[in-house]
């Protein structure tokens, strides 16, 4: 019973739930960016490069003979994944930069000097007492 209650306490902490939500949203965002790259960005780039479809670019190492599948290096998918990563990284950078600028900036400090430290106050009092003892009033 104690193990179950400890697990419940751990699972319901805000940080764990926030992290789970972040992972779910991140996964969905990754799918959106992958679709953006594969379906919107790469086709025009392929047309500009002479009708190349990056997702189909591959090098066949061993052809098919009988039942076994061909051994293929799909570098086109790798190029597409790299472009996905660059777009995701730039988007996250831009979002964090925007959030940082939206944070409330602290107003600049006025030109008022900070109050003197306790040591400075005591030294000032000592100085004033010494002046009074040298030059008594009256």
C-alpha positions as CSV (number, residue, x, y, z in Angstrom):
1,X,0.0,0.0,0.0
2,X,2.8,2.4,0.9
3,X,4.5,1.9,-2.5
4,X,1.2,2.7,-4.3
5,X,0.7,5.9,-2.3
6,X,4.3,7.0,-3.0
7,X,3.8,6.3,-6.7
8,X,0.5,8.3,-6.7
9,X,2.2,11.2,-5.0
10,X,5.1,11.1,-7.5
11,X,2.8,10.8,-10.5
12,X,0.5,13.7,-9.5
13,X,3.3,16.2,-8.8
14,X,3.1,19.2,-11.1
15,X,6.5,18.7,-12.7
16,X,5.7,15.2,-13.9
17,X,2.3,16.2,-15.3
18,X,3.9,19.3,-17.0
19,X,6.6,17.1,-18.5
20,X,4.1,14.6,-19.9
21,X,2.1,17.4,-21.4
22,X,5.2,18.9,-22.9
23,X,6.2,15.5,-24.4
24,X,2.7,15.0,-26.0
25,X,2.7,18.6,-27.4
26,X,6.3,18.1,-28.6
27,X,5.4,14.9,-30.4
28,X,2.4,16.5,-32.1
29,X,4.6,19.6,-33.0
30,X,7.2,17.3,-34.5
31,X,4.5,15.6,-36.7
32,X,3.4,19.0,-37.9
33,X,6.9,20.1,-38.8
34,X,7.6,16.8,-40.5
35,X,4.5,17.3,-42.7
36,X,5.5,20.9,-43.3
37,X,8.9,19.8,-44.5
38,X,7.8,16.8,-46.5
39,X,4.7,18.2,-48.1
40,X,5.3,21.9,-48.4
41,X,9.1,22.8,-48.3
42,X,10.8,19.8,-50.0
43,X,8.6,19.6,-53.2
44,X,9.5,23.1,-54.4
45,X,13.2,22.5,-53.5
46,X,13.0,19.3,-55.5
47,X,11.5,21.1,-58.5
48,X,14.2,23.8,-58.3
49,X,16.8,21.0,-58.3
50,X,15.4,19.4,-61.4
51,X,12.4,17.4,-60.1
52,X,14.3,15.5,-57.4
53,X,12.2,13.9,-54.7
54,X,14.3,13.8,-51.6
55,X,12.4,11.1,-49.9
56,X,13.1,8.6,-52.7
57,X,16.9,9.3,-52.9
58,X,18.8,6.1,-51.9
59,X,21.8,4.0,-52.7
60,X,21.2,0.3,-53.1
61,X,24.0,-1.8,-51.6
62,X,22.5,-5.2,-52.3
63,X,19.7,-5.8,-54.8
64,X,16.8,-8.2,-54.2
65,X,17.4,-11.8,-55.1
66,X,14.5,-14.0,-54.2
67,X,12.8,-13.3,-50.8
68,X,15.2,-11.0,-49.0
69,X,14.7,-7.3,-49.1
70,X,17.2,-5.0,-50.8
71,X,19.8,-3.3,-48.6
72,X,19.4,0.4,-49.2
73,X,20.9,3.6,-47.7
74,X,18.0,6.1,-47.8
75,X,20.0,9.3,-47.6
76,X,17.0,11.3,-48.9
77,X,15.0,10.6,-45.8
78,X,18.1,11.6,-43.8
79,X,18.2,15.0,-45.6
80,X,14.5,15.5,-44.9
81,X,15.1,14.6,-41.2
82,X,17.9,17.1,-41.0
83,X,15.7,19.8,-42.5
84,X,13.0,18.9,-40.0
85,X,15.4,19.3,-37.1
86,X,16.7,22.7,-38.3
87,X,13.1,24.0,-38.6
88,X,12.1,22.6,-35.2
89,X,15.3,24.0,-33.6
90,X,14.8,27.5,-35.2
91,X,11.1,27.5,-34.2
92,X,11.9,26.6,-30.6
93,X,14.6,29.3,-30.6
94,X,12.2,31.9,-31.9
95,X,9.5,30.9,-29.4
96,X,11.9,31.1,-26.4
97,X,13.2,34.4,-27.7
98,X,9.7,35.8,-28.0
99,X,8.8,34.5,-24.5
100,X,11.9,36.2,-23.0
101,X,11.0,39.5,-24.6
102,X,7.4,39.2,-23.3
103,X,8.6,38.8,-19.8
104,X,8.1,41.9,-17.7
105,X,11.3,43.8,-17.8
106,X,12.3,45.4,-14.5
107,X,12.3,49.2,-14.7
108,X,15.7,50.7,-14.8
109,X,17.0,51.8,-11.4
110,X,16.7,55.5,-10.7
111,X,19.8,57.5,-10.3
112,X,19.4,57.4,-6.5
113,X,22.5,56.0,-4.9
114,X,21.9,53.0,-2.6
115,X,21.7,53.7,1.1
116,X,25.0,53.6,2.9
117,X,26.0,50.4,4.7
118,X,26.0,50.1,8.4
119,X,29.8,50.4,8.5
120,X,29.7,53.7,6.5
121,X,27.0,55.1,8.9
122,X,29.1,54.2,11.9
123,X,32.2,55.7,10.4
124,X,30.3,58.9,9.5
125,X,29.1,59.2,13.1
126,X,32.6,58.7,14.5
127,X,34.0,61.3,12.1
128,X,31.3,63.8,13.2
129,X,32.1,63.1,16.9
130,X,35.8,63.6,16.3
131,X,35.1,67.0,14.6
132,X,32.9,68.1,17.5
133,X,35.6,67.2,20.1
134,X,38.2,69.2,18.2
135,X,36.0,72.2,17.6
136,X,33.6,72.3,20.5
137,X,30.5,74.5,19.9
138,X,30.2,77.5,22.0
